[in-house]
Amino acid sequence: MAVVAICDEDPKEIEWTTKVIDRYNKERPQRDQVIVRAFPSAKNLWFEMVDRDIADIFILDINMPEMDGLELAHRIHQINSRAVIIFLDSHIEYADDSYKVEAFRFILKREREEHLPEALDAALVRLKEDRSQYVGFRQDGEIVRVAFGDIVYVQKVDRKLEVHTLSQGIITSNETLMALYNRLNSSRFYYADQSYFVNLDHIIRIGDHTLRMVGTKELLRVSRRMWAPIKNAVKKEWHIS
């Protein structure tokens, strides 16, 4: 079971989204159900969020007064880096900005009935993976546990691996790149070059054979051979034709 927080200043939009989720629950009685909590403003949601973790999935409008959805998403991830953010907005021009704050999906409001159920399915899979899938590394005489969802990308540097994470910085490993890739064994990880692989969930921008990852300033180069698979996977994830 997962908790979904809907935040929109328009009560009619909250009602519409809630109906879509109610229908989603009824059509999937044998699967995880989601519980809805509604918030009429970003500040109202944030007031509760600062004291405790209130939801697993956040469905946010972007264009809200006082605090917009982008700022709210940034604050949510400061408290819970694995929270799933789905933006539901009327303006397609916000789509680019939404992925700068690690959005899981951007959905136009007029397309919510078509795309929100799929996004919830994918979000529940992500949550299940984050809760149950970890990988261990030996680091400075200790064993460090890292959630799959915490890994941004893994790069081979000389004879070592650098595992770039959201919450634990860079962790080094002596194993081979292929050995770690096989140990993770997850469809979220894609080779971008023979020297590194990336977590699809943490790509925020794709350019001409380049990737911008969450929390990084430099662009990662994608080899010619790996460009099409990664580009197609990102387009499918972001609902871009």
N, C-alpha and C positions, 0 to 999 in steps of 0.2 A: 504494500500500500504506500502511496506517495501523496504528499500534500502539494497542491498547486495554489500559488498566490496570484490573483489577478489584480492588477492595478491600472485604473483608468478613471479619469475625472467624470466621464459620462456614464451614469448608471445604466442607460440603455445598452451601451457597449458591454458592460459587465454582464448584464442579463443575457445578451446574445451569446457571449463566449461561454457562460455557465451552461446554457442550453446545449451548446455543441458538446461540452464535456459530459453533461448528463447522458446525452445520446451515445457518446463514446463508451461510457461505463455500461450502459444497457446492451450495447452490441458486442461487448467483450466480457460477459459474465464470468468466464473461466480464467480471466487474466487479472493482473494487478489492477485494482480500482484506484481512482484518484479522488481525493477530497479537496473541495474548493474553499478557499478563503478569499474574500473580496476586500479591497482597500480603495477608497475614493480619491486618494492622493498619494504621491510619492512620500511626502513627509509623514503621513499617517502610517504607511508601511514601515518606513525607516524608524519611527518611534518605537515600534515593537521589535524590529530587527536588532537594534543595538543591545537589547537585553538578552535575546535568545534566538536560536535558529528556528525560524517560523515556517519554513517551507523547503521543499526539495527542488521544485520547478517554479519559476517566476515568469508570468506572462505580462509584459509591460507595454503600455503605450509610451511613445517617445515624447510627443508634444504635450507636456503637462506644465502648468504654472509652478512657480517657486522652485521646484527641482524637477528637471526633465528625466526621462527614462534612462538616458545614457549615463547621467551622473548617478542615478540610483543603482544602475547595474554595476558601475565601478565600485560603489560603496558595498554592495552586496558581496562582490567577489573579494573585497578586502577582509570580510568576516568569514566567508565560506567560498574558497576558490573553486570548489566543485559544484556549486549551485548551477543549475541549468537555466539559462536566460533565453526566453523566446520573446522577441519583439513583435507586437501586433499593432501595426500603424497604417494610416491611410496614405502616407506619402513615400513613394518608392525612393525618392532622393535621400532618405535617411538610411538606406540599406548599407551603403559603404561604411558610414560611421558606426553602425551597429556592430560590425565585426571587429572594430578597434577595441571594443570593450568585451570581447570574447563571447559574443552572442552565439547561441547554438543554432538558432533559426531566425530569419526575418520573414514575416508573413504579412501580406496586405490584408487589411480587414475584410475587404470584399471577397477574399479567397479563403477565409478561415475555415469554412465548412469543408472545403476540399483538402486543405493542407494541414490544419491543426491536428486531426487524428493521427496522421503519419508522424508529425513532429512529436506528439506525446508517446507514440510507440517507440520511436528512436530515443527519446529522453529516458524512458523507463529502462531501456536496454543499457544506456549509458550509466544510469544510477546503479543498476545491478552490477555492472562491471566495476564501477568505482568502489562499491562496498565490498566486493568479494575478491577482486584481483589485485594482487600486490607482487612485487618482485624484490628480492633481497640483494644487497651489495655489501661486500666487506670494505669498510672505510675506517682508516686509522685505528685498526685493532678492534673495531666494533662491527656489528651487522646492522645495516640501515634498511628499513622497510620503506618502499616507495610505491604508492598507488599508481596504477597504469595511467589514470587521468591526470596525474601530476607531472608526467613526462612530456616535455615540449618537443625536444628532438635529441638524438644521440649521434655524436660525431666521433670519428676516429682521428686522433691526434697523435702522430708518431706511432708508438706501440701501445698506447692506452686509449680507452674510450672516455669521452666526456659526456655524461648524462645530464642534460640541462633540464631542471625541474622548476615548477612554479613556486614551491614553498621551501625547498631545501638547497637552493643554489645548484652548483655544479658538483656532481658526484663522479669520481673517477673509478674505472674498473679495468682489470687486466685481461678480461675475456675478449674474444674476437667480436666484431660487429655482427657477423652472421650468427654466432652462438647466442648473443643476447636477443637478436631479432627472433630466432627460433624459440627461445625461452619465453618471450612475451606471447608469441603465437596469437596475435590479435589483428583483426581486419582494420583497426584504427591506424596502424602504423604502415607507412609507405616509404620505400626507398626513393630518395630524390637524387642520389648519386651513389657511386660505389663506396664513398667515404662516410655517408650518413643517411639516416632515415628519420622521418618526422611523424608527429602525431597529427593526423588530419583535423582533430578537434581544435588545434591551436594555431591553424593557419588563419591569418586575418586579412591577407591581401596576396593576390597572385599577379605577377607582371609578365614580362617577356622572359620566360625561363628563369624566373626568380620567385621566391616566397618570402613574405614577411611573417614572422612568427610572433606570438604573444610574448611580450617582455623583452624583445630583442630590437636593437637598432639597425644591425647589419642585415643585408639581404642574403638569403641562401640561394646559391645557384642550383638549378635543376638540370641534370644531363638531358641531352636530346632524346635518349632512349626512354627516360622515365617521365618526360614532360607530359605526354598525352594521358597516361593513366592517372597522374595526379590532377591534372587540369579537369579531366572528365569527372573524377570523384568529387572534387570541390564544386563543380557546377551542379552536380546532382544533389549534393548536400545543401547547397544554397538556393536551389530551385531556379537555376539560370539555364535557359534553353540555348 
